[in-house]
Structures are given as C-alpha cells and as structure tokens.
C-alpha cells in the first residue's frame, strides 16, 4: 500500500514516557478482526485510551488536548511483542509519521519502515531532553529531517543524528516499498529457487 | 572462514546483497493464518501480482477460532469473515488450507513440525512472532509483518538486514521439576525483554542437547520474548528421528540427500559470536512471572523484587505492579488464582499435557479455579485420548477443549475476565493480553497443574515429591 513520501517533518509531539510499550497495548488482539486495512487508528492504545464503556480516559495523553502532533515519543523498547503490523497501521492511521524512542523492538521497527512511519532511535539522554522540553512547553516543535538524518528540538536547537540504512532512506524519501523492489527482480529469484533443495 | 549454524543457513538463502541495505532473503516455507494474511492478499490483488510458489505456503486457521463446538458455524461474524477470507484466498491461489474442522487443523507452530513441514536448514516465516518455534529444528524461523507476508506471497523473498549473532549456553543438569519453559523464562528474566533485540540466538550446551524436540520448541518459541528475532538449536539425531516418516518430510532418496546436508548444520568450532552468555542449569528453579512482561519472572519460591533492585525505569515497574495489584516483597506461592490455561504454541503439545496429567492424576480441580485445557492441534488432541490422559483429566474434574490459540491472545471468546488472575502456560503477560483487565502469571505446565488442583500458586515440586514417594 502506497504511503506519503517522508522528507522533513516539523511538528509538536505526543509524549508517552513508558518503557516496554508492547504491540498488544498499541492495538489489542480483539481489534485485529478486520480483513481490510482501515479503522485501526480509532483503536490505537485502545485500553489505555478508553474505559470499558468506551468513554475516554481523561488522564491518557491521547485524550489530553494539550498534546498533539505527527510525532509520538515513547520510552525504551517501544513496540515489543507481537508482530502484528496492525500496530504500525494504527500509529500511521492516527496521524503519526514518526515514532521516537531510545530503543525499538525489531519487528515493529521493520513494520514501520514498510508502511511509511519513520522510527527514530535517539540516545537515552536525548530522549530525556525531548520529554523535558515537551513537559516544559507542550507546544515545543521537533524537526525530524530525513535527508540530513537529524532530529532537533526547535526551541533549544538541541540536535542529534540518527541511523537509517541508505536503501530504506531512499524508500521513505520516495514513498517506495520493498515489494516494488522485489517484483523487479523476480527472474533472479526464480533462478535462485531452482537451487533450493526443499 | 568459520561459520556459525546461523551463518550457514542465512548465507545460503541470500539472493542478493544490497550495499548498506538489507539482504534479499529467500523463504523456503511460509505459514499463513487468518489474522495477518487478508490484507496481504488484498495488496497482492491491487498490485496485480500473483502467488509465485503456492506450494511453499501453508494455511491454517488458529488465532481466531472457537475452542468449543467447532462443528457449529462460528458465532462472531468478524471472526467468521476472517476464516472465510483465508479459505477463499487459499482456494483462489492453490494454497493448502487446514481450516477449522480439518483433521490437521491446529496452531500453526504446532502443526508445521507435526507434519514434517519444518526442516533443518530451511528458512521459515509467518505473520506471527512465535514463528521462532521452528528454530528448534535448526531452521531460521521468525515472525514478519503483513507487508512481508505479501512480499513472500508475490516473490518468495523478504528484505532483511542480517541480525547479529548471540550464543546462549546452558550447561549442567536441570533440577527436579524444572522444565524447558522454566529455562526460557529464566533466560528472559536475566536478559530482559529487549536483551537480545537485534540478535539471532543459538542455544547450546548440555541442557538443550538433553532436551526433547518439544522442549526445544518451547525454548525457541520464547526467543522473541527476549527481543531476539529468533533462536535455533543445531539438529542432531533427535531432530532427524522426530522428522523421519512425518507426512510432508522428505522420503527415500530425498531423505538421504537431506541428511547429508543436515549433518553439516552446526557451528564451526572457532566461529565467533557477537555476544555469548553462559548459564548453569542447576541454578534454575520452576519460574513464574509477577509483572506485565515476560522478563519480569522469578524462581517460584522468591518474593517480588523491590523497585530499587530493578534495572530500568522505576515508574514503569510500579505501573506494572499496580496493574497486577501486587506489592514489592510479596511471595508468589500461595496467591489465590482464578484461572488456569494450559495450551498455546509455547506449551500446547503432548508432552505438556503429559506433564499436566502427571500432577493432577488422582486429584481434583480446586473449586475456585476455572481451567481451560486447549490442545495445540487435533493430532495432540488425538494423542491425549489415545494415551489415556483424557480420562485422568476428566476424572480430576477438568474438560478438554478443541485446538486453537485460545486464551493466549484472547481474540476468540476465551477471555480471562477483568481483574481475574490466571496461571498460564502461554508466552505473554502483557496488560490485557488474555482479555481486557486480565492478570497473567506465566509458568510451566507443571506449575499450572499444581495451581489448578490447589487453587493457589503452588511449587509443583511439593506435589511431585508426593507422587514419587
């Protein structure tokens, strides 16, 4: 599924300073019953966001009008657990284009990159700086610059660079995905397949 | 150059290496189920692609299936719709499909090995993180997202950077009442849920050599819970004996050719790992978790640690204990339990039911316990009956359900109610994992059985001693 190109995103951010946020929290299993990719954003963080009677939990950050933006900032080991891509879809469909953390779980990171959400891994110290900056002023803007591979807290100018391999970077900048790449090399794959014993 | 087992299998599946990018990685065997495949088939269709090698993909329904009255129509219309989509997609593309009611139906990571689809040296993926299970056979097996499911369907490849390599050795012997589940929970408690992120693990040492294939599956299954993409164990005679004669395993000449290759599948003596850890099997007790991730585990006779002794954020730790309604310093033994769940791709095989039965035999289910005993497949269900375990189960006041993932992820009706405490042989104790507001203690089938007959968290060794004496 095509996604919007990612270049520079400058936005306020939503802080979620909790560690080990697993994909069951991002989207609980009972909301994985669709056969199409739509509506997942509504159930992002469902059980943290809503009471049993579907009324919003006022103390959860997504229900707090003070915080908004295209960038989600989470604690260490974000996205652990289940491989459900629905978690990345929910993040994207809610309007986030970027998730920032000091550490990501592998599968979630890969899923994000495949659907146009940029995972930005920063140092634990820089993560603290971002949380502090948002706490001090929720209108703080963060700039995520993919061409330069930098993340900057606009008010203070504090900045850090982040890693992304050049293949994935190119994909994100152009809105391409892996299937585009793989389908172009089908004959090479078919030749390789003949060498497999089983 | 010396290579690890992982290198040997990985490198032989690289179709193309992209500089400063991922490898184009060939997949031998692909499992699909009803939850993570429908959108992949939609994507395939919308791009005008076809399924390149339908014979390399195997479909089974498991995540979202009822575990009672499977002969009746599925009540939940959304679940029924997913099952129908799987059936239709499989039929449209000529993919083998073991749907609800099929005699080979069961949890994908149980039926794959049972049927000889899982082979040493193969690459195996599925849109499910516990695909790591198949590493027990010396395969590279791991979970993927739905975009990657579409990639495999249309090109039989995914694009993956090669992970780093870690070896985890557990030497010596395991103590009385200590099971493969305990070994895995022990390692995860030492590494945390992110300790192996970025790595692929090889398990080595006497403890894994001496383990049965089913035990090895339990250990490899839980690799993802320490953050590893997967874990694997070098194949040996036990592996070959397990596979030989299974329905889809290589036969005759193909078997001999395969064996020649499989015997090369071990880490060279001087091969180097990026990280190596060694534990002593004798240090491991029956384990139980007390928090909201699988790394929050302790020996069952221990008390819940104080926040100050924990690595990581104190706020996160306290939030977790708050959810569980536990206090620092609490003993685990003696906590009153409401539910017991035996099953899942972690502990839903015949040996798990034998272990459970060994404890409950001649006893009665505690009155305060609701127990769900869910075999991993119809084959396991058949063995339970054949071996006389069903009688033991029934005599003790338990009932046996039909196969599926069930309360492990609570997508179907098998949900632990809010606030209730469950001892579960599954793999995740995340908030709400087994139902909104449910509280999960992960443990072995022995701990689950001991708890099921006493009604409180119980060290199985106390009951096992009675049996052996």
Interface residues (C-beta under 8 A of the other chain):
Chain A: X1 X17 X18 X19 X20 X22 X24 X25 X28 X29 X30 X32 X33 X34 X35 X36 X37 X47 X52 X75 X76 X77 X80 X81 X82 X83 X84 X85 X86 X88 X103 X104 X105 X106 X107 X110 X111 X114 X115 X165 X166 X167 X168 X177 X178 X179 X181 X182 X183 X185 X186 X188 X189 X190 X192 X193 X196 X197 X198
Chain B: X15 X16 X18 X20 X21 X22 X24 X26 X28 X35 X36 X38 X39 X42 X43 X46 X47 X49 X52 X53 X63 X64 X76 X78 X79 X81 X82 X85 X119 X122 X127 X128 X129 X143 X144 X145 X146 X147 X148 X150 X151 X154 X155 X156 X157 X158 X159 X160 X161 X163 X193 X194 X197 X198 X224 X227 X229 X250 X254 X257 X258 X261 X293 X312 X313 X315 X316 X319 X409 X410 X411 X418 X428 X430 X431 X432 X433 X436 X437
